[in-house]
Amino acid sequence: MATHRKARTALLSTSGPRAAVGITTAALATVTLLSETANATPPPQPSIAEVKAKVDSLMHQAEVATEKYNGAKEQVDQQNVKVNKLLEQVAQKTQTLNDARRQLGQYAAAQYRSGGDETTTRYMLSGSPEDLVDQMHLTDVLAQRQKAAVDSFRVEQVAATQQRIEAAKSLATLTQQQAKLKTAKQDVQTKLSEAQHLLNSLTAQEKARLAALAAKQEAEARRKAAALVAQQKAAAEAAAKAAAAKKSTSTTTTTSPTTPANSSVADQAIAFARKQIGKPYVWGATGPDSFDCSGLTQAAYKAAGITLPRTTWDQVNVGTRVSEANLQPGDLIFFYSDISHVGMYIGNGEMIHAPHTGTVVKIAPITEMPFYGAVRPY
């Protein structure tokens, strides 16, 4: 009985009023926590304008990374050619060295079979002084040939060693450049994945609003382009009148307007670019089925017989710099302070360019991006 009484007392002490109060307090805390969580103010959602700005920023960063990738890939391609050439030279030097080694082996074997220097024996056994002279002359000739073979072997051995060292260094450089290329590729893919993830998070209604905002911004860019063209025409007309007035005071001879030098080159480049309209933008692509921005301009001028470098950072240094007010069809226009985008001017404030991933080669106003500079590459 005492044992049962103790057990009952212990049970009451753990399941009595104090325990009930503890359970109630815990329950209230849980309910309060759930209530606070349910009533918590959700973080503010970005506006469509902010989303577009973020996507545009990521696309811009991806394009910068693309130009880095293009430069790294060009270096890898050039280094590959150099390495292959060096390895071919090493193989040729090795073959020449083996031939020299084989010739030395033949001389050594012949000397071993003859027992070494036979000058005294030839003197004792020669039938006449003339025979001795002939044999001595032949010995001198053979000795000179053997010395030449030894010298040639040494020269070829040094050359082969140097070629191997140079090839090893070139291979090490290639490995480093391939690592840079891999990093640049990953950087592009990361930026594009972030942008795509952000776009995928939008609802259909938000995507429609985003498209409307993009159309509105493009329309504004076209309005600015039209105003720029009007300014350019006014400046050109004023310059033409001034030139005509100056000419009329000096001569009465009239001449027809001159055509810009090498305009046929620009026409050919523009014609090529027009044929690419509608083809997809693919970073790192140079055609024929897809292009990135600098890949398109490079391919267009290649079709016109002019070789341009691969990246925007190098293309901007080709040819003659021109101002925005003096643009002519065929000029290359570069955008952003980091010179990460390029398009080809076709007149009337418009260009042909490959914008970014998810778009195609298209005609667009040159005012839709911040102008950096322009060049005439012919």
Buried (B, 14 or more C-beta within 10 A) or exposed (E): EEEEEEEEEEEEEEEEEEEEEEEEEEEEEEEEEEEEEEEEEEEEEEEBEEBBEBBBEBBBBBBBBBBBBBBBBBBBEEBBEBBEEBBEBBEEBBEBBEBBEEBBEEBEEEBEEEEEEBEEEBEEEBEEEEEBEEBBEEBEEEEEEBEEBBEBBEEBBEBBEEBBEBBEEBBEBBEEBBEBBEEBBEBBBBBBEBBBEBBEEBEEEBBEBBEEBBEEBBEEBBEBBBEBBEEBEEEEEEEEEEEEEEEEEEEEEEEEEEEEEBBBBBEBBBEBBBEBEEBBBBBBBBBEEBBBBBBBBBBBBBBBEBEBBBBBBBBBEBBEEBEBEBBEBBBBBBBBEBBBBBBBBBBBBBBBBBBBBEEBBBBBBBBBBEBBBBBBBB
